[in-house]
Structure formats: structure tokens, C-alpha cells
Amino acid sequence: MQPLPVCYSSTNQLTVTPMKKILSTLLLFCMAMTLHAQDNDTETPNMLRYYLHDGTIYDVPMYRLDRLQRVGTIGWNNIFNDGEPNVSILFSQLDSVVFVYDPSAVKPFDNNINKNTDRRATGMEFPHLMGDAMNIISQPSTQQLGITYSLEWDCTKRAQRWTCYQMHNGLPNNNVGRNDSWSVDPNIPSQYQTDNSDYKNSGFSRGHMCPSSDRQTTVEQNKQTFYYSNMHPQYQNHNGVLWAKMEQQITNTWDKSSFRDTLYVVKAGTIRDDQIMQYTASGIPVPQYFYMAVLCLKNNQYKALAFWTKHENKSIKNANLADYAISIDELEERTGIDFFCNLPDDIEEQVESNLDVSKWGL
């Protein structure tokens, strides 16, 4: 790798003057990401170092940074790809920014042969992408909070393959309520979108994957959970009873700081050809099965489990959720999807093969 001359050596630093800090931060970020992209198997923790007026020094290793997002005229949001809460740096706090390149340090988490290479899908919550032109990523987001959730959309079937998202203390429950502002996903080309006509008189409800209850920080964020791309056709007896109980387990029990630092959640109905129950009149696939995959990070330790349900038009009350729990390995075998592929391979192998429902309070 031949780094840019200004960054060459472990001691070179480029100091940014306060008057130019806005444009310079963007320039430095682009330079750092260029180096990061060139490193391949020997990626190094290129770093943005913020010097604040109060004497605080804040370092952001580039391998942790998913993107740098400007928040209006207020400052910058450092949005991390490892599930840590976003960190905002206000322009009023900032004295200068330094870009540091250290070629002697080796990036951790480089022992991963099956990780996603698309930079939009490097978070721990992501399954492995199909990665072709007819399977596209949609990432509804807000300026304040970043990505609300991500999904992979099968344009041929006009259905999502999965939805994934994170839950952590950086996304507090402000009880903004259920918005019910149903709308099409602006990130999906119009010819492949679904809308209310695909559900009207179909006999199925519009079943959320990222539920309204998991996105209660702002109204704008909650509205995005009502994109039709975030839905699968579900019998209401399934959607409002068994599925709802599984969602409540995540929202009300596991999404607590005492239980997790970060939860990484994947949800979907099956749309593989042999796992489709039927099609609606407008040609939307109705999944034969629904599942949830959950990865929990607490004190640098991971654990994972999945729920698997058959999609039936019956109300299953008082269900014991442990009866529906399976390992991630088993879920991968049933669906053919590689979940949590961005984990280092040794950690992925351990957490995906192990199922201990007692660790989840089931």
C-alpha cells in the first residue's frame, strides 16, 4: 500500500485550523477512508483525533467508523459500525482535528473470510448480502439518529429478504407513539415497490419486521417503520399473538442496559421458492415461516439465539418461547442465509452453534 504522502509514517499528523474545520474534517475523512479501503488484509486503525476546547482529546479509529454525518449547522455525528452509540462532536466544542496514520498497528477483527464487502453492510447486525443487481439495500435514516433499519429487497419478488437493526442506549425509548403513516419506501425503484393495494382485501395484515415499538426515539424515525418495504403479509392471528409476544420479549425484556450493551436483530418471513406459502392476488409472496435472529453484546461477550415459527392462521396464546428457540446455525440451515457474517469467524462459530435458553431468561 502506498499511503498519501501527507500521512506517511506513524508520527505524521495533519492539524486542521479551527476556521476551516468543517471542510477539512470531510477532506480528512475521505483521505482516511481511501487508505482504509486500500489496506485489504492488513488494515490499520487510521484515526481521526478531535481536540476540543476544554482540553479533551477524542480518537475515532477508522475501522470502527461507518460514516461521518454532518448534522445541520450543529456538528458531526460519528456513526460506528460495531454497535456503539453514535458520538456527536459540536462545532462549538471543536478546536482542531488531526488525521493520524499508524502503519505498525494491525486492525483487529480481520480474521473474517465471509464478511460483507459492501460498506453499507458492515454492522454486526447484517446477514450476508445476495450482492446482485436485483437484490438491493434500503436504509431508511434520519439526520439526527442515522440508520433506522436496513433491509435487502428482492426486486423480482417485490419482497424483503430480511430487515436488520440495532438496539442500544443511543436510541432511547421516548414513547413518541405509533404514527401509522403508511407509505412506500423512497429508496426502492417505483416498479419494484409494494403499497397498500398489495394488502387490501388480501386476508393478511401488514406485518412489521422492524416494529414501531422498537423505534420510539423520534416521530420521524417511527414513521419510517411504516414503509411497506418493512412488511410481510401475515395472518393477524399470527402477527398479533405469537409474533407479538416474541417482539415484546425483545423490546420489553432484552432491550435493557442490564441485559445488553447492544442488540443486533434480524427479522423476516421466508421468501425462498420452497418456503412460500402462497401469493396474494397482486403477486406478493406470503411466507411459510417467520423468524427472528438476535445477537447480544454485553461486556465484550456475545451470545445469540433465533426464534422460528410456522405461519398459521391460528392464535397461539400462552406460548412458551423456549419451544420456538433454535441456534443460529440451525436457522442458517433452514433458510440458507448467513447471519451475523461480519463477526470475526472464531466468535461467529462459537455463538452461532451454541444455544442456551437459560442465558436469555427463557
C-alpha positions, 0 to 999 in steps of 0.5 A: 500500500502506498499511503498519501504522502501527507500521512506517511509514517506513524508520527505524521499528523495533519492539524486542521485550523479551527476556521476551516474545520468543517471542510477539512474534517470531510477532506480528512475523512475521505483521505482516511477512508481511501487508505482504509479501503486500500489496506485489504488484509492488513488494515490499520486503525487510521484515526481521526483525533478531535481536540476540543476546547476544554482540553479533551482529546477524542480518537475515532479509529477508522475501522470502527467508523461507518460514516461521518454525518454532518448534522445541520449547522450543529456538528458531526455525528460519528456513526460506528459500525460495531454497535456503539452509540453514535458520538456527536462532536459540536462545532462549538466544542471543536478546536482542531482535528488531526488525521493520524496514520499508524502503519505498525498497528494491525486492525483487529477483527480481520480474521473474517473470510465471509464478511460483507464487502459492501460498506453499507453492510458492515454492522454486526447486525447484517446477514450476508448480502445476495450482492446482485443487481436485483437484490438491493439495500434500503436504509431508511435514516434520519439526520439526527439518529442515522440508520433506522433499519436496513433491509435487502429487497428482492426486486423480482419478488417485490419482497424483503429478504430480511430487515436488520437493526440495532438496539442500544442506549443511543436510541432511547425509548421516548414513547413518541407513539405509533404514527401509522403513516403508511407509505412506500419506501423512497429508496426502492425503484417505483416498479419494484415497490409494494403499497397498500393495494398489495394488502387490501382485501388480501386476508393478511395484515401488514406485518412489521419486521422492524416494529414501531415499538422498537423505534420510539426515539423520534416521530420521524424515525417511527414513521419510517417503520411504516414503509411497506418495504418493512412488511410481510403479509401475515395472518393477524392471528399470527402477527398479533399473538405469537409474533407479538409476544416474541417482539415484546420479549425483545423490546420489553425484556432484552432491550435493557442496559442490564441485559445488553450493551447492544442488540443486533436483530434480524427479522423476516418471513421466508421468501425462498421458492420452497418456503412460500406459502402462497401469493396474494392476488397482486403477486406478493409472496406470503411466507411459510415461516417467520423468524427472528435472529438476535445477537447480544453484546454485553461486556465484550461477550456475545451470545445469540439465539433465533426464534422460528415459527410456522405461519398459521392462521391460528392464535397461539396464546400462552406460548412458551418461547423456549419451544420456538428457540433454535441456534443460529446455525440451525436457522442458517440451515433452514433458510440458507442465509448467513447471519451475523457474517461480519463477526470475526469467524472464531466468535461467529462459530462459537455463538452461532452453534451454541444455544442456551435458553437459560442465558436469555431468561427463557 
